[in-house]
Amino acid sequence: MQLGTRWAVGAEPPSQLPQVVVDAIRGVEAELVDVDTSQWRWTLTWLEGNPVVELDDGTVIRYTAGEAFVIATSGDV
């Protein structure tokens, strides 16, 4: 695993992410409009060359074979 970076909800995701992952991030963020996410961050890591993006609430977005999948949501929202 290779460490990536962290960024705030609503901020610009890292430029090296595939557009489908960015779209998935924006989709998750759109569902959180009524939640105070001012202290939440996304964490990007790389697993076997593929990005794995995790939100502080436990939501995970994985990228495999050209597709992004929202794997889990903790239900804390």
trRosetta pair geometry for C-beta under 8 A, 3 or more apart (Angstrom, degrees):
i j d omega theta_ij theta_ji phi_ij phi_ji
1 45 5.6 4 -178 168 108 122
1 46 6.7 152 -163 78 57 55
1 47 5.3 -17 -109 -96 86 72
2 45 6.8 157 79 -171 49 71
2 46 4.0 -10 58 57 101 112
3 45 5.9 -45 -120 -117 40 85
3 46 7.8 -45 23 20 7 84
4 14 6.8 -120 175 -7 115 162
4 43 7.3 131 63 170 103 59
4 44 3.2 -77 98 106 149 92
4 45 5.2 -145 1 -87 100 27
4 46 5.9 118 -60 -27 102 84
4 51 7.1 53 -74 -132 155 91
5 14 5.7 122 48 -66 131 130
5 43 7.8 -162 100 -148 32 50
5 44 5.3 9 49 48 65 111
6 41 4.7 23 -179 165 109 131
6 42 6.6 166 -151 82 59 51
6 43 5.1 -19 -98 -100 88 67
6 44 7.4 -167 -77 16 38 75
7 11 4.6 -127 167 82 108 128
7 12 7.3 -84 178 73 154 47
7 13 6.5 177 61 -112 147 45
7 14 7.2 -179 -17 -41 138 77
7 41 6.5 156 78 -156 22 86
7 42 5.5 -12 60 53 76 99
7 44 7.9 20 8 -10 97 109
8 11 4.4 88 61 -13 83 122
8 40 7.3 102 -155 85 63 58
8 41 5.8 -55 -96 -104 44 72
8 42 7.8 34 115 12 3 82
9 29 5.8 161 -168 -117 94 107
9 32 7.0 -64 -172 91 145 149
9 37 4.2 -38 62 141 158 129
9 38 8.0 -96 53 -83 111 18
9 40 4.7 29 -20 86 125 107
9 41 7.1 -123 -27 -94 73 24
9 42 6.8 120 -78 -31 60 91
9 55 7.3 52 -84 -138 107 111
10 29 6.4 151 -71 -159 59 139
10 37 7.4 139 -20 95 106 121
13 17 5.3 -37 136 28 123 147
13 21 7.5 -158 149 116 159 97
13 22 5.2 -163 51 -113 141 87
13 25 5.5 106 -63 64 142 168
13 42 7.1 -33 -110 80 92 157
13 44 7.8 113 -163 -61 93 134
13 53 7.8 -18 -139 -121 127 148
14 17 5.4 108 76 -20 82 100
14 44 5.9 -71 10 7 135 169
16 51 7.9 155 110 -70 92 130
17 21 4.5 -110 177 82 108 128
17 22 5.4 130 106 -53 120 87
17 25 7.8 26 145 -14 160 137
17 44 7.2 -108 -74 -122 115 141
17 51 5.7 17 -119 -46 84 176
17 53 7.5 30 -120 -59 136 133
17 63 8.0 179 -157 -44 82 153
18 21 4.9 94 63 4 79 103
18 22 7.3 -146 100 -3 42 87
18 51 7.3 -164 12 22 89 129
18 63 6.0 135 35 -146 126 148
18 66 7.7 -149 -178 -136 161 47
18 68 7.3 -172 83 -56 113 111
19 22 5.4 -53 -148 38 40 114
19 23 6.2 44 152 -22 69 103
20 23 5.5 -48 -147 35 32 116
20 24 6.6 35 151 -20 62 102
20 63 7.0 126 87 -123 107 106
20 66 7.0 89 9 171 158 54
20 67 6.4 -104 153 -137 153 31
20 68 4.5 176 132 -8 95 109
21 24 5.6 -51 -150 34 34 112
21 25 6.5 38 150 -21 65 102
21 51 5.8 23 -119 80 165 136
21 53 6.4 125 -176 -7 114 136
21 61 6.1 126 -148 136 83 129
21 63 5.1 -43 -74 -71 116 127
21 68 4.6 162 -89 -95 55 138
22 25 5.6 -50 -150 33 33 114
22 26 6.4 32 152 -16 65 105
23 26 5.7 -55 -148 38 31 111
23 27 6.4 37 151 -23 63 105
23 68 7.1 157 65 42 89 144
24 27 5.5 -51 -149 33 33 116
24 28 6.6 34 153 -18 65 101
24 53 7.9 144 93 57 115 134
24 61 4.8 140 120 -140 133 136
24 68 4.1 -126 -25 123 145 137
24 69 7.7 -24 -125 14 153 6
24 70 6.0 -176 -170 -57 114 90
25 28 5.9 -55 -153 35 31 109
25 29 6.3 27 152 -16 65 109
25 42 6.8 7 -137 -105 121 156
25 53 6.4 -52 -83 128 108 158
25 61 6.5 -100 -69 1 71 165
26 29 5.6 -55 -144 40 33 112
26 30 6.3 41 154 -28 65 103
27 30 5.7 -50 -149 28 30 115
27 31 7.0 27 153 -17 60 102
27 70 7.6 -111 92 -50 121 135
28 31 5.9 -60 -161 32 34 110
28 32 6.8 23 148 -16 66 112
28 55 6.7 -155 144 -37 146 148
28 59 5.7 136 -149 151 141 156
28 61 7.1 -116 -27 -56 141 122
28 70 6.4 154 -74 -111 111 132
29 32 5.6 -66 -153 37 38 111
29 37 7.7 -138 -136 73 80 170
30 33 6.6 -7 -171 -39 41 104
31 77 7.7 80 125 126 99 153
32 35 4.5 -65 -166 43 81 118
32 37 5.4 48 148 -41 135 138
32 77 6.1 -82 -112 -148 89 143
35 77 5.0 -45 -87 -149 155 96
36 39 7.8 30 137 14 92 88
37 40 4.1 -52 -165 26 83 128
39 56 7.7 -71 114 65 76 171
40 55 6.3 14 176 -174 120 93
40 56 4.4 -145 -141 33 79 125
40 57 6.7 -16 -127 -27 131 91
41 55 7.7 173 93 -147 34 55
41 56 5.7 79 45 -44 62 113
42 53 5.6 -6 -174 -173 113 101
42 54 7.1 148 -158 77 61 37
42 55 5.6 -35 -100 -94 69 65
42 56 8.0 -97 -73 -21 31 75
43 53 7.1 159 78 -155 45 51
43 54 5.0 -18 58 62 97 89
43 55 7.9 179 16 -82 75 18
43 56 8.0 101 -15 -66 101 64
44 51 6.0 -32 -157 -155 99 105
44 52 7.4 142 -155 75 50 48
44 53 5.3 -16 -98 -102 72 79
45 51 7.6 138 78 -154 38 55
45 52 5.2 -21 68 62 86 99
45 54 7.7 6 11 6 102 106
46 49 6.4 4 176 -121 109 15
46 50 6.8 148 -158 68 68 28
46 51 6.0 -41 -101 -94 69 50
46 52 7.2 163 -103 15 18 82
47 50 5.8 -34 70 64 73 84
47 52 5.1 34 2 -18 115 126
50 62 7.1 44 134 -173 124 78
50 63 5.0 -160 -174 82 100 87
50 64 6.1 24 -151 -86 160 59
51 62 8.0 174 98 -147 59 41
51 63 5.0 39 57 22 84 129
52 60 6.7 -14 -175 -167 92 101
52 61 7.4 162 -160 82 45 54
52 62 5.5 -6 -114 -106 80 74
52 63 7.5 -137 -74 19 45 79
53 60 7.2 149 82 -158 51 50
53 61 4.4 -8 61 57 102 103
54 58 7.4 -31 -168 -148 99 23
54 59 7.0 158 -154 85 54 51
54 60 5.0 -14 -102 -103 83 76
54 61 7.7 -164 -73 23 39 66
55 58 7.0 -29 77 41 80 25
55 59 4.2 14 36 54 118 99
55 60 7.7 -137 18 -66 73 37
57 73 7.1 7 117 -160 112 72
57 74 5.0 -142 157 31 76 122
57 76 4.9 -150 -153 59 101 117
57 77 5.8 25 -161 -46 161 100
58 72 6.2 -67 146 116 94 104
58 73 6.6 106 92 -164 94 30
58 74 3.1 94 45 -50 139 111
58 76 6.9 109 16 7 116 116
59 70 6.5 -28 -169 -159 99 101
59 72 6.6 -163 -126 92 38 56
59 73 4.8 9 -93 -105 88 71
59 74 7.0 -92 -43 -4 61 81
60 70 7.3 133 80 -162 49 51
60 71 4.2 -30 83 51 105 115
60 72 5.2 31 25 39 102 87
61 68 5.6 6 -179 -178 105 106
61 69 7.0 162 -153 79 57 40
61 70 5.5 -30 -97 -98 77 59
61 71 7.0 -176 -94 1 22 86
62 68 7.2 163 83 -153 37 58
62 69 5.3 -16 60 59 87 94
62 71 5.5 53 -2 -43 109 123
63 67 7.2 174 -149 87 58 37
63 68 5.0 -26 -95 -98 77 75
63 69 7.8 172 -84 16 30 71
64 67 6.3 -23 69 61 65 83
64 69 7.1 -14 25 5 102 115
70 73 7.1 14 160 -47 114 97
73 77 7.2 -60 177 21 116 116
74 77 7.7 106 67 -9 86 82
